Amino acid sequence: MPYLPYKSLIEIYQSLIFLSFFYNKNQLYLKVKTHTQHEFMIRKFQATDMFSTIRIASETLTEQYSPNLFNYFYETFPELFLVAEKHHKIIGFITGIQLTEEIARIVMLSILPSYQRQNIATELLNELILTLKEKKIKQISLEVKTDNKKAILFYKKHGFTIIDTIEKFYQNGENAFMMKRTLQPY
């Protein structure tokens, strides 16, 4: 019996995984978006995405996070951990936690620099908000560095307002703005 080369097996496996996203809609696949020439998929985080998301976080965020933290988000709030994928490559992610029955918090939103300004962060945020609305969440909060003008503008554009300043919030002693958005039910 002839064997397929290892590379062919990987390509078949990746194709099957990609097709399974479409087949198993309710569990994993969320959407494919096309913005001009930018096509990407948003889906739920899987354990196999761990290395990629940690790498993206370490490349784009000033804080360094333990792999255990990512694992905690995945195990505790899997429906609030989403990734953006393009050509089988993770290019960004968003993760949140549910604090109470009605309040959630966005913990991280990160996109690789070469994929920024392509509406990927907006789509990740919108998908997370849809999930939160389905869970009857009424309010979302997040923290952002007080000098991160791009992020502050992004969140304001999406309905968040600054409600407080948290002194020495980050590991390096920098301050953060706490931002909040009230969600309207469907």
C-alpha positions as CSV (number, residue, x, y, z in Angstrom):
1,M,0.0,0.0,0.0
2,P,1.5,3.3,-1.0
3,Y,1.9,6.0,1.6
4,L,1.2,9.7,1.1
5,P,4.1,12.1,1.7
6,Y,4.0,13.7,5.1
7,K,3.3,17.2,3.6
8,S,0.3,15.8,1.6
9,L,-1.1,14.4,4.8
10,I,-0.8,17.8,6.5
11,E,-2.5,19.5,3.6
12,I,-5.3,17.0,3.7
13,Y,-5.7,17.4,7.4
14,Q,-5.7,21.2,7.1
15,S,-8.3,21.0,4.4
16,L,-10.5,18.7,6.5
17,I,-10.2,21.1,9.4
18,F,-11.1,24.0,7.2
19,L,-14.1,22.2,5.8
20,S,-15.2,21.1,9.3
21,F,-15.6,24.8,10.2
22,F,-18.3,25.1,7.6
23,Y,-19.9,21.8,8.5
24,N,-20.0,22.3,12.2
25,K,-21.4,25.8,12.2
26,N,-22.8,26.0,15.7
27,Q,-19.7,24.9,17.5
28,L,-16.7,26.5,15.7
29,Y,-17.2,28.4,12.5
30,L,-18.5,31.9,12.9
31,K,-18.0,33.8,9.6
32,V,-15.9,34.6,6.6
33,K,-15.6,38.3,5.9
34,T,-14.4,40.0,2.8
35,H,-13.2,43.6,3.0
36,T,-11.9,44.7,-0.4
37,Q,-9.1,42.1,-1.0
38,H,-8.9,41.1,2.7
39,E,-10.5,37.8,3.5
40,F,-10.4,36.2,6.9
41,M,-12.4,33.9,9.1
42,I,-13.5,34.5,12.7
43,R,-13.9,31.3,14.8
44,K,-13.8,30.1,18.3
45,F,-10.3,29.5,19.8
46,Q,-9.1,25.9,19.8
47,A,-6.3,24.4,21.9
48,T,-4.1,24.2,18.8
49,D,-4.2,28.0,18.5
50,M,-2.5,28.4,21.9
51,F,1.1,29.0,20.6
52,S,-0.1,31.4,17.9
53,T,-2.1,33.6,20.2
54,I,0.6,33.7,22.8
55,R,3.1,34.7,20.1
56,I,0.7,37.5,18.8
57,A,0.2,38.8,22.4
58,S,4.0,38.9,23.1
59,E,4.6,40.7,19.7
60,T,1.9,43.3,20.1
61,L,1.1,43.9,23.7
62,T,3.4,45.5,26.2
63,E,2.4,43.2,29.0
64,Q,3.7,39.6,29.1
65,Y,1.1,37.0,29.9
66,S,1.6,33.5,31.2
67,P,0.4,30.6,28.9
68,N,-1.6,29.5,32.0
69,L,-3.7,32.6,31.7
70,F,-4.6,31.8,28.0
71,N,-5.4,28.2,29.1
72,Y,-7.7,29.6,31.8
73,F,-9.6,31.8,29.3
74,Y,-9.9,28.8,27.0
75,E,-11.1,26.4,29.7
76,T,-13.3,28.8,31.6
77,F,-14.8,31.1,28.9
78,P,-14.3,29.2,25.6
79,E,-17.2,31.0,23.9
80,L,-15.5,34.4,24.7
81,F,-12.2,33.5,23.1
82,L,-12.2,34.1,19.3
83,V,-9.5,34.1,16.7
84,A,-9.2,35.7,13.2
85,E,-7.6,33.4,10.7
86,K,-6.3,34.0,7.2
87,H,-4.9,31.2,5.0
88,H,-4.7,28.9,8.1
89,K,-2.7,31.4,10.0
90,I,-3.9,33.1,13.2
91,I,-3.7,36.8,12.7
92,G,-5.5,38.2,15.7
93,F,-7.6,37.3,18.7
94,I,-10.0,38.7,21.3
95,T,-10.8,37.2,24.7
96,G,-13.2,38.2,27.4
97,I,-14.5,36.9,30.7
98,Q,-17.9,37.0,32.3
99,L,-17.7,38.8,35.7
100,T,-21.4,38.5,36.7
101,E,-24.6,37.5,35.1
102,E,-24.8,40.8,33.4
103,I,-21.3,42.1,33.2
104,A,-18.3,41.0,31.0
105,R,-14.8,42.3,30.5
106,I,-12.6,42.3,27.4
107,V,-9.2,41.1,28.6
108,M,-7.2,41.2,25.3
109,L,-7.7,42.2,21.7
110,S,-4.6,41.9,19.5
111,I,-3.9,41.9,15.8
112,L,-0.6,41.2,14.1
113,P,0.8,44.6,12.8
114,S,0.8,43.6,9.1
115,Y,-3.0,42.8,9.4
116,Q,-4.0,45.9,11.3
117,R,-6.4,48.5,9.7
118,Q,-8.3,45.8,7.8
119,N,-11.4,45.7,10.0
120,I,-10.2,42.5,11.7
121,A,-10.3,44.0,15.2
122,T,-13.8,45.5,14.5
123,E,-15.1,42.1,13.3
124,L,-13.6,40.3,16.3
125,L,-15.2,42.8,18.7
126,N,-18.6,42.6,16.9
127,E,-18.6,38.8,17.1
128,L,-17.7,38.9,20.8
129,I,-20.5,41.5,21.4
130,L,-23.0,39.2,19.6
131,T,-22.0,36.3,21.8
132,L,-22.4,38.5,24.9
133,K,-25.8,39.7,23.8
134,E,-26.9,36.1,23.4
135,K,-25.7,35.5,27.0
136,K,-27.9,38.5,28.1
137,I,-24.8,40.5,29.1
138,K,-25.8,44.2,29.6
139,Q,-22.4,45.8,30.1
140,I,-18.8,45.4,28.9
141,S,-15.7,46.9,30.4
142,L,-12.0,46.9,29.5
143,E,-8.8,48.6,30.4
144,V,-6.5,50.5,28.0
145,K,-3.3,52.4,28.6
146,T,-3.9,56.1,29.0
147,D,-1.4,56.9,26.2
148,N,-2.7,54.3,23.7
149,K,-4.5,56.8,21.5
150,K,-5.2,54.4,18.7
151,A,-6.9,51.9,21.0
152,I,-8.9,54.6,22.9
153,L,-10.1,56.0,19.6
154,F,-11.0,52.4,18.4
155,Y,-13.1,51.7,21.5
156,K,-14.8,55.1,21.5
157,K,-15.7,54.5,17.8
158,H,-17.4,51.3,19.0
159,G,-19.5,52.9,21.7
160,F,-17.2,52.6,24.8
161,T,-16.7,55.6,27.1
162,I,-14.0,56.3,29.6
163,I,-15.4,56.0,33.1
164,D,-12.3,56.0,35.4
165,T,-8.5,56.1,35.6
166,I,-6.7,53.3,37.3
167,E,-3.4,54.3,38.8
168,K,-0.4,52.0,38.2
169,F,-2.6,49.3,36.6
170,Y,0.1,47.8,34.4
171,Q,3.2,45.8,35.5
172,N,5.4,48.7,34.5
173,G,3.4,51.2,36.6
174,E,1.5,52.9,33.8
175,N,-2.0,54.1,34.3
176,A,-5.1,52.7,32.5
177,F,-8.4,54.1,31.5
178,M,-11.4,51.9,32.4
179,M,-13.8,52.0,29.5
180,K,-17.4,50.8,29.5
181,R,-20.2,50.1,27.0
182,T,-23.8,49.3,27.7
183,L,-25.2,46.7,25.4
184,Q,-28.7,47.1,23.9
185,P,-30.6,43.8,23.7
186,Y,-31.5,42.4,20.3
